[in-house]
Amino acid sequence: MSGGAAGLPGRGDGWRSAIPEVCIAAAVTAVAGAVGYAAAGMPGVVLVVSVAVVAALVLLRILAPPPAGPPHPGQLPDTEAIPVTFAGYWRKRAGLVDGTRSMTVYDAELRATLQHLLAARLAEHHGISLHDDPDAARQLLCPRPRDSGLWYWVDPARPQTTTGDQSGIPSRTLARLIDRLEQL
């Protein structure tokens, strides 16, 4: 059984075999748009096109191949096969941008992500627990005096900011913190 871009049997050439169906759908949408324009003007066309787009998205979702099952125990997942959704990317990006603008948002979202990254790097590469041995974690994250200010942003003992209009983490500090995390 061969699978193409759509993951369907017998479609080894990907979406090219769907060209007739796509042309028929476009023609039907054009005719329905003309009828909608004749009946209701521009709002009719907008309605027809909106319904066609929604129907196409639903159809694509139904026809999309199912995600691969979990890897076997002991087998590392193939990171290139992990789907990255646009919504997930957008949510992370928004959390990053908002974390630089507001301390409340930083403490509520971005700080936890950075702490998880730090804890993982410390555990994997140095055998240190961020929460059990914060002093050792601090020494590894901030070996130079110029890095000492980074600890404030990931300190698990620092209480969260829940009110106020303070700015979040400065972009340059965030970049330095990420560089340090990569170096650990």
MDTraj code that builds the backbone (N, CA, C; nanometers):
import mdtraj as md
import numpy as np

residues = "MET SER GLY GLY ALA ALA GLY LEU PRO GLY ARG GLY ASP GLY TRP ARG SER ALA ILE PRO GLU VAL CYS ILE ALA ALA ALA VAL THR ALA VAL ALA GLY ALA VAL GLY TYR ALA ALA ALA GLY MET PRO GLY VAL VAL LEU VAL VAL SER VAL ALA VAL VAL ALA ALA LEU VAL LEU LEU ARG ILE LEU ALA PRO PRO PRO ALA GLY PRO PRO HIS PRO GLY GLN LEU PRO ASP THR GLU ALA ILE PRO VAL THR PHE ALA GLY TYR TRP ARG LYS ARG ALA GLY LEU VAL ASP GLY THR ARG SER MET THR VAL TYR ASP ALA GLU LEU ARG ALA THR LEU GLN HIS LEU LEU ALA ALA ARG LEU ALA GLU HIS HIS GLY ILE SER LEU HIS ASP ASP PRO ASP ALA ALA ARG GLN LEU LEU CYS PRO ARG PRO ARG ASP SER GLY LEU TRP TYR TRP VAL ASP PRO ALA ARG PRO GLN THR THR THR GLY ASP GLN SER GLY ILE PRO SER ARG THR LEU ALA ARG LEU ILE ASP ARG LEU GLU GLN LEU".split()
xyz = np.array([
    [0.0842, -0.1164, 0.0000],
    [0.0000, 0.0000, 0.0000],
    [0.0891, 0.1231, 0.0000],
    [0.0732, 0.2081, -0.0975],
    [0.1556, 0.3285, -0.1029],
    [0.0759, 0.4456, -0.0497],
    [0.1461, 0.5392, 0.0114],
    [0.0790, 0.6570, 0.0676],
    [0.1422, 0.7821, 0.0137],
    [0.0609, 0.8761, -0.0218],
    [0.1116, 1.0023, -0.0744],
    [0.1118, 1.1084, 0.0324],
    [0.1078, 1.2297, -0.0139],
    [0.1106, 1.3420, 0.0788],
    [-0.0119, 1.3433, 0.1687],
    [-0.1227, 1.2914, 0.1176],
    [-0.2439, 1.2894, 0.1986],
    [-0.2496, 1.1664, 0.2857],
    [-0.1573, 1.0727, 0.2662],
    [-0.1558, 0.9522, 0.3471],
    [-0.2659, 0.8550, 0.3089],
    [-0.3194, 0.8683, 0.1873],
    [-0.4266, 0.7812, 0.1439],
    [-0.3721, 0.6705, 0.0563],
    [-0.4294, 0.5498, 0.0631],
    [-0.3818, 0.4410, -0.0203],
    [-0.3995, 0.4742, -0.1681],
    [-0.3016, 0.4347, -0.2477],
    [-0.3113, 0.4510, -0.3917],
    [-0.2859, 0.5926, -0.4395],
    [-0.2459, 0.6798, -0.3551],
    [-0.2220, 0.8183, -0.3949],
    [-0.0735, 0.8496, -0.3828],
    [0.0073, 0.7707, -0.4491],
    [0.1507, 0.7850, -0.4403],
    [0.2026, 0.9159, -0.4959],
    [0.1229, 0.9825, -0.5811],
    [0.1697, 1.1071, -0.6384],
    [0.1194, 1.2277, -0.5614],
    [0.0765, 1.2083, -0.4391],
    [0.0383, 1.3194, -0.3524],
    [-0.0928, 1.3827, -0.3934],
    [-0.0954, 1.5145, -0.3923],
    [-0.2192, 1.5880, -0.4187],
    [-0.2495, 1.6014, -0.5674],
    [-0.1573, 1.5647, -0.6560],
    [-0.1826, 1.5779, -0.7997],
    [-0.3027, 1.4959, -0.8444],
    [-0.3232, 1.3822, -0.7820],
    [-0.4367, 1.2990, -0.8215],
    [-0.5699, 1.3600, -0.7778],
    [-0.5658, 1.4611, -0.6926],
    [-0.6881, 1.5254, -0.6462],
    [-0.7238, 1.6491, -0.7287],
    [-0.6475, 1.6785, -0.8333],
    [-0.6736, 1.7978, -0.9140],
    [-0.8155, 1.7987, -0.9710],
    [-0.8679, 1.6877, -1.0242],
    [-1.0058, 1.6933, -1.0746],
    [-1.1078, 1.7282, -0.9650],
    [-1.0908, 1.6706, -0.8462],
    [-1.1836, 1.6997, -0.7371],
    [-1.1752, 1.8458, -0.6936],
    [-1.0535, 1.8990, -0.6903],
    [-1.0350, 2.0383, -0.6511],
    [-1.0979, 2.1308, -0.7557],
    [-1.0816, 2.0981, -0.8832],
    [-1.1433, 2.1791, -0.9895],
    [-1.2952, 2.1745, -0.9811],
    [-1.3517, 2.0571, -0.9564],
    [-1.4970, 2.0451, -0.9429],
    [-1.5453, 2.1270, -0.8235],
    [-1.4743, 2.1183, -0.7100],
    [-1.5138, 2.1947, -0.5919],
    [-1.5059, 2.3443, -0.6196],
    [-1.4027, 2.3886, -0.6913],
    [-1.3901, 2.5310, -0.7247],
    [-1.5030, 2.5750, -0.8170],
    [-1.5387, 2.4910, -0.9149],
    [-1.6477, 2.5250, -1.0063],
    [-1.7812, 2.5322, -0.9325],
    [-1.8056, 2.4361, -0.8440],
    [-1.9299, 2.4365, -0.7665],
    [-1.9352, 2.5608, -0.6777],
    [-1.8230, 2.5958, -0.6170],
    [-1.8191, 2.7148, -0.5321],
    [-1.8431, 2.8406, -0.6150],
    [-1.7864, 2.8481, -0.7353],
    [-1.8063, 2.9652, -0.8217],
    [-1.9530, 2.9782, -0.8623],
    [-2.0145, 2.8659, -0.8998],
    [-2.1559, 2.8695, -0.9377],
    [-2.2409, 2.9085, -0.8171],
    [-2.2130, 2.8487, -0.7016],
    [-2.2888, 2.8825, -0.5809],
    [-2.2666, 3.0288, -0.5435],
    [-2.1459, 3.0802, -0.5650],
    [-2.1184, 3.2211, -0.5388],
    [-2.1984, 3.3112, -0.6311],
    [-2.2091, 3.2724, -0.7580],
    [-2.2895, 3.3514, -0.8529],
    [-2.4364, 3.3514, -0.8122],
    [-2.4869, 3.2345, -0.7727],
    [-2.6258, 3.2257, -0.7267],
    [-2.6433, 3.3098, -0.6000],
    [-2.5480, 3.3025, -0.5085],
    [-2.5539, 3.3820, -0.3864],
    [-2.5526, 3.5304, -0.4160],
    [-2.4738, 3.5721, -0.5171],
    [-2.4686, 3.7124, -0.5548],
    [-2.6015, 3.7569, -0.6155],
    [-2.6584, 3.6696, -0.6982],
    [-2.7868, 3.7034, -0.7604],
    [-2.8967, 3.7136, -0.6554],
    [-2.8896, 3.6283, -0.5540],
    [-2.9954, 3.6264, -0.4526],
    [-2.9772, 3.7336, -0.3461],
    [-2.8553, 3.7565, -0.3001],
    [-2.8360, 3.8460, -0.1850],
    [-2.7235, 3.9462, -0.2039],
    [-2.6647, 3.9534, -0.3205],
    [-2.5550, 4.0475, -0.3421],
    [-2.4257, 3.9979, -0.2778],
    [-2.3426, 4.0923, -0.2379],
    [-2.2119, 4.0574, -0.1815],
    [-2.2219, 3.9736, -0.0542],
    [-2.3162, 3.9997, 0.0366],
    [-2.3269, 3.9122, 0.1544],
    [-2.3536, 3.7661, 0.1174],
    [-2.4247, 3.7437, 0.0090],
    [-2.4501, 3.6069, -0.0365],
    [-2.3221, 3.5391, -0.0819],
    [-2.2367, 3.6127, -0.1518],
    [-2.1079, 3.5575, -0.1960],
    [-2.0208, 3.5261, -0.0755],
    [-2.0168, 3.6171, 0.0194],
    [-1.9363, 3.5955, 0.1399],
    [-1.9838, 3.4713, 0.2141],
    [-2.1151, 3.4544, 0.2245],
    [-2.1697, 3.3366, 0.2918],
    [-2.1317, 3.2081, 0.2194],
    [-2.1447, 3.2078, 0.0875],
    [-2.1117, 3.0875, 0.0091],
    [-1.9633, 3.0539, 0.0233],
    [-1.8780, 3.1527, 0.0098],
    [-1.7336, 3.1281, 0.0192],
    [-1.6974, 3.0818, 0.1603],
    [-1.7573, 3.1409, 0.2617],
    [-1.7298, 3.0996, 0.4003],
    [-1.7698, 2.9543, 0.4233],
    [-1.8865, 2.9170, 0.3751],
    [-1.9318, 2.7785, 0.3907],
    [-1.8387, 2.6836, 0.3150],
    [-1.7958, 2.7233, 0.1964],
    [-1.7054, 2.6392, 0.1175],
    [-1.5710, 2.6215, 0.1884],
    [-1.5190, 2.7275, 0.2463],
    [-1.3910, 2.7192, 0.3174],
    [-1.4032, 2.6282, 0.4391],
    [-1.5102, 2.6452, 0.5153],
    [-1.5306, 2.5603, 0.6336],
    [-1.5446, 2.4142, 0.5918],
    [-1.6218, 2.3894, 0.4855],
    [-1.6391, 2.2514, 0.4381],
    [-1.5052, 2.1921, 0.3928],
    [-1.4239, 2.2730, 0.3246],
    [-1.2925, 2.2249, 0.2801],
    [-1.2025, 2.1928, 0.3987],
    [-1.2041, 2.2775, 0.5009],
    [-1.1214, 2.2520, 0.6194],
    [-1.1669, 2.1265, 0.6933],
    [-1.2982, 2.1081, 0.7044],
    [-1.3497, 1.9868, 0.7691],
    [-1.3097, 1.8643, 0.6894],
    [-1.3222, 1.8720, 0.5578],
    [-1.2846, 1.7590, 0.4726],
    [-1.1356, 1.7281, 0.4836],
    [-1.0525, 1.8306, 0.4838],
    [-0.9083, 1.8087, 0.4986],
    [-0.8758, 1.7460, 0.6332],
    [-0.9455, 1.7894, 0.7362],
    [-0.9218, 1.7326, 0.8700],
    [-0.9594, 1.5853, 0.8731],
    [-1.0682, 1.5511, 0.8060],
    [-1.1118, 1.4107, 0.8022],
    [-1.0138, 1.3264, 0.7215],
    [-0.9635, 1.3811, 0.6108],
    [-0.8758, 1.3051, 0.5224],
    [-0.7302, 1.3029, 0.5660],
    [-0.6935, 1.3898, 0.6582],
    [-0.5541, 1.3936, 0.7034],
    [-0.5179, 1.2623, 0.7716],
    [-0.3942, 1.2177, 0.7527],
    [-0.3544, 1.0920, 0.8159],
    [-0.3534, 1.1057, 0.9674],
    [-0.3890, 0.9990, 1.0379],
    [-0.3878, 1.0061, 1.1843],
    [-0.2446, 1.0200, 1.2346],
    [-0.2285, 1.0810, 1.3506],
    [-0.0931, 1.0939, 1.4049],
    [-0.0370, 0.9559, 1.4394],
    [0.0938, 0.9461, 1.4326],
    [0.1588, 0.8197, 1.4663],
    [0.1375, 0.7896, 1.6137],
    [0.1287, 0.6638, 1.6464],
    [0.1111, 0.6221, 1.7848],
    [0.2348, 0.6522, 1.8672],
    [0.2256, 0.6299, 1.9974],
    [0.3416, 0.6568, 2.0824],
    [0.4560, 0.5605, 2.0489],
    [0.5790, 0.6047, 2.0682],
    [0.6920, 0.5167, 2.0394],
    [0.6963, 0.3998, 2.1369],
    [0.7624, 0.2944, 2.0937],
    [0.7777, 0.1780, 2.1799],
    [0.8644, 0.2147, 2.2999],
    [0.8434, 0.1490, 2.4139],
    [0.9266, 0.1792, 2.5308],
    [1.0750, 0.1633, 2.4974],
    [1.1523, 0.2589, 2.5409],
    [1.2966, 0.2548, 2.5163],
    [1.3358, 0.3183, 2.3842],
    [1.2381, 0.3506, 2.2981],
    [1.2672, 0.4111, 2.1690],
    [1.2429, 0.5609, 2.1781],
    [1.3402, 0.6396, 2.1382],
    [1.3248, 0.7838, 2.1406],
    [1.2313, 0.8263, 2.0278],
    [1.1455, 0.9246, 2.0514],
    [1.0561, 0.9698, 1.9455],
    [1.1328, 1.0407, 1.8350],
    [1.0815, 1.0292, 1.7133],
    [1.1397, 1.0978, 1.5994],
    [1.0912, 1.2417, 1.6035],
    [1.1792, 1.3354, 1.6369],
    [1.1367, 1.4739, 1.6568],
    [1.0870, 1.5377, 1.5277],
    [1.1314, 1.4885, 1.4124],
    [1.0819, 1.5454, 1.2875],
    [0.9406, 1.4990, 1.2579],
    [0.8964, 1.3894, 1.3206],
    [0.7625, 1.3373, 1.2957],
    [0.6597, 1.3955, 1.3914],
    [0.7044, 1.4710, 1.4924],
    [0.6115, 1.5300, 1.5882],
    [0.5460, 1.6504, 1.5227],
    [0.4120, 1.6472, 1.5101],
    [0.3470, 1.7611, 1.4457],
    [0.3493, 1.8838, 1.5358],
    [0.3763, 1.9973, 1.4763],
    [0.3743, 2.1236, 1.5480],
    [0.2556, 2.2010, 1.4940],
    [0.1607, 2.2287, 1.5806],
    [0.0437, 2.3002, 1.5344],
    [0.0705, 2.4489, 1.5315],
    [0.0041, 2.5147, 1.4405],
    [0.0183, 2.6590, 1.4304],
    [-0.0333, 2.7254, 1.5571],
    [-0.1436, 2.6733, 1.6101],
    [-0.2000, 2.7315, 1.7324],
    [-0.1022, 2.7168, 1.8493],
    [-0.0357, 2.6019, 1.8600],
    [0.0620, 2.5822, 1.9663],
    [0.1794, 2.6767, 1.9530],
    [0.2264, 2.6944, 1.8305],
    [0.3354, 2.7879, 1.8059],
    [0.2913, 2.9292, 1.8410],
    [0.1731, 2.9674, 1.7951],
    [0.1238, 3.1026, 1.8190],
    [0.1066, 3.1292, 1.9676],
    [0.0569, 3.0277, 2.0415],
    [0.0366, 3.0428, 2.1855],
    [0.1710, 3.0630, 2.2561],
    [0.2722, 2.9847, 2.2188],
    [0.4051, 3.0000, 2.2795],
    [0.4651, 3.1354, 2.2451],
    [0.4502, 3.1756, 2.1209],
    [0.5044, 3.3049, 2.0795],
    [0.4352, 3.4181, 2.1549],
    [0.3041, 3.4111, 2.1684],
    [0.2303, 3.5143, 2.2409],
    [0.2730, 3.5173, 2.3874],
    [0.2941, 3.3997, 2.4484],
    [0.3403, 3.3946, 2.5869],
    [0.4778, 3.4564, 2.6021],
    [0.5621, 3.4374, 2.5021],
    [0.6962, 3.4948, 2.5041],
    [0.6899, 3.6472, 2.4932],
    [0.6138, 3.6964, 2.3985],
    [0.6016, 3.8409, 2.3799],
    [0.5359, 3.9043, 2.5021],
    [0.4271, 3.8437, 2.5504],
    [0.3574, 3.9001, 2.6663],
    [0.4437, 3.8941, 2.7922],
    [0.5289, 3.7926, 2.8029],
    [0.6179, 3.7806, 2.9182],
    [0.7233, 3.8893, 2.9237],
    [0.7553, 3.9473, 2.8083],
    [0.8499, 4.0591, 2.8074],
    [0.7798, 4.1908, 2.8367],
    [0.6490, 4.1934, 2.8255],
    [0.5736, 4.3176, 2.8485],
    [0.5192, 4.3293, 2.9903],
    [0.4861, 4.2157, 3.0514],
    [0.4195, 4.2203, 3.1816],
    [0.4811, 4.1184, 3.2772],
    [0.5172, 4.1635, 3.3951],
    [0.5736, 4.0750, 3.4968],
    [0.4705, 3.9719, 3.5427],
    [0.3455, 4.0114, 3.5502],
    [0.2403, 3.9185, 3.5908],
    [0.2308, 3.8030, 3.4916],
    [0.2326, 3.8336, 3.3622],
    [0.2265, 3.7295, 3.2596],
    [0.3547, 3.6460, 3.2609],
    [0.4683, 3.7130, 3.2784],
    [0.5949, 3.6387, 3.2853],
    [0.5891, 3.5348, 3.3963],
    [0.5489, 3.5771, 3.5166],
    [0.5448, 3.4850, 3.6298],
    [0.4407, 3.3754, 3.6114],
    [0.3316, 3.4067, 3.5433],
    [0.2242, 3.3087, 3.5267],
    [0.2542, 3.2060, 3.4174],
    [0.3309, 3.2435, 3.3156],
    [0.3499, 3.1542, 3.2012],
    [0.4969, 3.1249, 3.1687],
    [0.5677, 3.2276, 3.1273],
    [0.7031, 3.2093, 3.0743],
    [0.8015, 3.1609, 3.1800],
    [0.7870, 3.2065, 3.3006],
    [0.8784, 3.1674, 3.4083],
    [0.8772, 3.0160, 3.4308],
    [0.7588, 2.9569, 3.4319],
    [0.7487, 2.8119, 3.4512],
    [0.8174, 2.7363, 3.3379],
    [0.8027, 2.7840, 3.2160],
    [0.8684, 2.7189, 3.1020],
    [1.0199, 2.7256, 3.1161],
    [1.0706, 2.8423, 3.1524],
    [1.2157, 2.8572, 3.1694],
    [1.2666, 2.7738, 3.2866],
    [1.1889, 2.7647, 3.3945],
    [1.2282, 2.6812, 3.5079],
    [1.2324, 2.5338, 3.4685],
    [1.1357, 2.4895, 3.3890],
    [1.1362, 2.3498, 3.3431],
    [1.2584, 2.3213, 3.2560],
    [1.2903, 2.4158, 3.1683],
    [1.4091, 2.3979, 3.0845],
    [1.5358, 2.3926, 3.1691],
    [1.5459, 2.4834, 3.2651],
    [1.6627, 2.4846, 3.3529],
    [1.6715, 2.3560, 3.4334],
    [1.5596, 2.3121, 3.4893],
    [1.5594, 2.1896, 3.5691],
    [1.6005, 2.0691, 3.4842],
    [1.5528, 2.0638, 3.3609],
    [1.5888, 1.9521, 3.2730],
    [1.7373, 1.9545, 3.2387],
    [1.7901, 2.0717, 3.2059],
    [1.9335, 2.0811, 3.1724],
    [2.0212, 2.0443, 3.2921],
    [1.9826, 2.0925, 3.4100],
    [2.0615, 2.0618, 3.5299],
    [2.0569, 1.9131, 3.5625],
    [1.9407, 1.8545, 3.5516],
    [1.9272, 1.7117, 3.5844],
    [1.9998, 1.6249, 3.4830],
    [1.9832, 1.6547, 3.3537],
    [2.0432, 1.5717, 3.2491],
    [2.1951, 1.5826, 3.2439],
    [2.2459, 1.7035, 3.2562],
    [2.3890, 1.7248, 3.2339],
    [2.4729, 1.7346, 3.3604],
    [2.4084, 1.7624, 3.4737],
    [2.4866, 1.7839, 3.5955],
    [2.4368, 1.7033, 3.7148],
    [2.3237, 1.6363, 3.7006],
    [2.2694, 1.5568, 3.8110],
    [2.2242, 1.6409, 3.9291],
    [2.1801, 1.7620, 3.9036],
    [2.1385, 1.8533, 4.0100],
    [1.9902, 1.8824, 3.9955],
    [1.9218, 1.8839, 4.1072],
    [1.7798, 1.9178, 4.1083],
    [1.7642, 2.0669, 4.1387],
    [1.6914, 2.1356, 4.0544],
    [1.6693, 2.2790, 4.0733],
    [1.5993, 2.3064, 4.2052],
    [1.5020, 2.2245, 4.2397],
    [1.4227, 2.2506, 4.3597],
    [1.4882, 2.1969, 4.4872],
    [1.5659, 2.0894, 4.4761],
    [1.6304, 2.0327, 4.5945],
    [1.7620, 2.1025, 4.6290],
    [1.8329, 2.1507, 4.5291],
    [1.9623, 2.2141, 4.5519],
    [1.9732, 2.3445, 4.4713],
    [1.8937, 2.4465, 4.5087],
    [1.8945, 2.5701, 4.4301],
    [2.0281, 2.6440, 4.4324],
    [2.1075, 2.6274, 4.5402],
    [2.2367, 2.6964, 4.5452],
    [2.3322, 2.6435, 4.4389],
    [2.3357, 2.5114, 4.4233],
    [2.4210, 2.4525, 4.3192],
    [2.3695, 2.4915, 4.1806],
    [2.2386, 2.4949, 4.1667],
    [2.1799, 2.5355, 4.0382],
    [2.2175, 2.6795, 4.0058],
    [2.2124, 2.7627, 4.1053],
    [2.2467, 2.9036, 4.0853],
    [2.3931, 2.9187, 4.0450],
    [2.4817, 2.8436, 4.1094],
    [2.6241, 2.8522, 4.0765],
    [2.6512, 2.8089, 3.9326],
    [2.5775, 2.7067, 3.8863],
    [2.5973, 2.6617, 3.7485],
    [2.5374, 2.7591, 3.6474],
    [2.4212, 2.8145, 3.6790],
    [2.3574, 2.9074, 3.5860],
    [2.4312, 3.0406, 3.5816],
    [2.4826, 3.0845, 3.6941],
    [2.5445, 3.2168, 3.7056],
    [2.6901, 3.2061, 3.7502],
    [2.7787, 3.1513, 3.6670],
    [2.9182, 3.1343, 3.7099],
    [2.9966, 3.2663, 3.7113],
    [2.9538, 3.3635, 3.6308],
    [3.0239, 3.4917, 3.6239],
    [2.9405, 3.5994, 3.6925],
    [3.0053, 3.7013, 3.7438],
    [2.9312, 3.8097, 3.8108],
    [2.8259, 3.8751, 3.7203],
    [2.8530, 3.8844, 3.5903],
    [2.7558, 3.9496, 3.5010],
    [2.6295, 3.8671, 3.4829],
    [2.6357, 3.7362, 3.5175],
    [2.5189, 3.6489, 3.5050],
    [2.4336, 3.6448, 3.6312],
    [2.4792, 3.7094, 3.7380],
    [2.4097, 3.6971, 3.8661],
    [2.2646, 3.7451, 3.8600],
    [2.2335, 3.8410, 3.7754],
    [2.0976, 3.8917, 3.7638],
    [2.0012, 3.7937, 3.6986],
    [2.0534, 3.6915, 3.6328],
    [1.9661, 3.5944, 3.5657],
    [1.8887, 3.5088, 3.6651],
    [1.9474, 3.4846, 3.7814],
    [1.8844, 3.3951, 3.8789],
    [1.7472, 3.4467, 3.9227],
    [1.7337, 3.5755, 3.9338],
    [1.6066, 3.6351, 3.9748],
    [1.4907, 3.5846, 3.8879],
    [1.5167, 3.5686, 3.7583],
    [1.4102, 3.5344, 3.6633],
    [1.3676, 3.3889, 3.6701],
    [1.4496, 3.3008, 3.7259],
    [1.4144, 3.1580, 3.7330],
    [1.4170, 3.1028, 3.8750],
    [1.4379, 3.1881, 3.9725],
    [1.4464, 3.1455, 4.1123],
    [1.3143, 3.0814, 4.1560],
    [1.3161, 2.9522, 4.1909],
    [1.1913, 2.8872, 4.2318],
    [1.1392, 2.9373, 4.3662],
    [1.2231, 3.0032, 4.4460],
    [1.1803, 3.0523, 4.5768],
    [1.1175, 3.1912, 4.5690],
    [1.1333, 3.2593, 4.4565],
    [1.0771, 3.3939, 4.4437],
    [0.9260, 3.3856, 4.4273],
    [0.8517, 3.4610, 4.5076],
    [0.7054, 3.4581, 4.4930],
    [0.6617, 3.5208, 4.3606],
    [0.5487, 3.4728, 4.3115],
    [0.4967, 3.5242, 4.1849],
    [0.4376, 3.6636, 4.2021],
    [0.4490, 3.7412, 4.0969],
    [0.3845, 3.8712, 4.0923],
    [0.2440, 3.8502, 4.0393],
    [0.1448, 3.8930, 4.1155],
    [0.0071, 3.8704, 4.0721],
    [-0.0659, 3.9992, 4.0378],
    [-0.0090, 4.1108, 4.0722],
    [-0.0719, 4.2394, 4.0399],
    [0.0338, 4.3389, 3.9999],
    [-0.0106, 4.4506, 3.9492],
    [0.0827, 4.5571, 3.9138],
    [0.1010, 4.5670, 3.7645],
    [0.1710, 4.6720, 3.7248],
    [0.1941, 4.6944, 3.5824],
    [0.3427, 4.6990, 3.5500],
    [0.4210, 4.6198, 3.6239],
    [0.5655, 4.6115, 3.5982],
    [0.5914, 4.5515, 3.4617],
    [0.7008, 4.5914, 3.4001],
    [0.7440, 4.5286, 3.2759],
    [0.7919, 4.3877, 3.3068],
    [0.7824, 4.3018, 3.2068],
    [0.8295, 4.1646, 3.2232],
    [0.9799, 4.1564, 3.2039],
    [1.0267, 4.0385, 3.1676],
    [1.1696, 4.0168, 3.1488],
    [1.2168, 4.0953, 3.0263],
    [1.3248, 4.1721, 3.0396],
    [1.3769, 4.2439, 2.9227],
    [1.4242, 4.1449, 2.8163],
    [1.4071, 4.1815, 2.6918],
    [1.4421, 4.0928, 2.5804],
    [1.5889, 4.0510, 2.5840],
    [1.6769, 4.1441, 2.6163],
    [1.8204, 4.1110, 2.6221],
    [1.8497, 4.0132, 2.7351],
    [1.7817, 4.0302, 2.8483],
    [1.8006, 3.9380, 2.9607],
    [1.7476, 3.8004, 2.9235],
    [1.6334, 3.7960, 2.8566],
    [1.5776, 3.6684, 2.8118],
    [1.6742, 3.5983, 2.7166],
    [1.7327, 3.6724, 2.6258],
    [1.8289, 3.6148, 2.5319],
    [1.9515, 3.5605, 2.6059],
    [2.0019, 3.6370, 2.7039],
    [2.1174, 3.5897, 2.7834],
    [2.0808, 3.4644, 2.8623],
    [1.9604, 3.4625, 2.9179],
    [1.9160, 3.3461, 2.9962],
    [1.9064, 3.2229, 2.9068],
    [1.8512, 3.2384, 2.7895],
    [1.8412, 3.1251, 2.6960],
    [1.9802, 3.0799, 2.6528],
    [2.0724, 3.1741, 2.6296],
    [2.2103, 3.1358, 2.5971],
    [2.2733, 3.0543, 2.7098],
    [2.2521, 3.0981, 2.8322],
    [2.3071, 3.0231, 2.9468],
    [2.2455, 2.8837, 2.9550],
    [2.1161, 2.8740, 2.9303],
    [2.0495, 2.7432, 2.9335],
    [2.1081, 2.6503, 2.8268],
    [2.1371, 2.7057, 2.7100],
    [2.1966, 2.6247, 2.6048],
    [2.3378, 2.5813, 2.6399],
    [2.4116, 2.6631, 2.7132],
    [2.5495, 2.6308, 2.7487],
    [2.5581, 2.5279, 2.8600],
    [2.4524, 2.5161, 2.9405],
    [2.4575, 2.4219, 3.0540],
    [2.4720, 2.2792, 3.0077],
])
top = md.Topology()
chain = top.add_chain()
for i, resn in enumerate(residues, 1):
    res = top.add_residue(resn, chain, resSeq=i)
    for name in ("N", "CA", "C"):
        top.add_atom(name, md.element.get_by_symbol(name[0]), res)
traj = md.Trajectory(xyz[None], top)
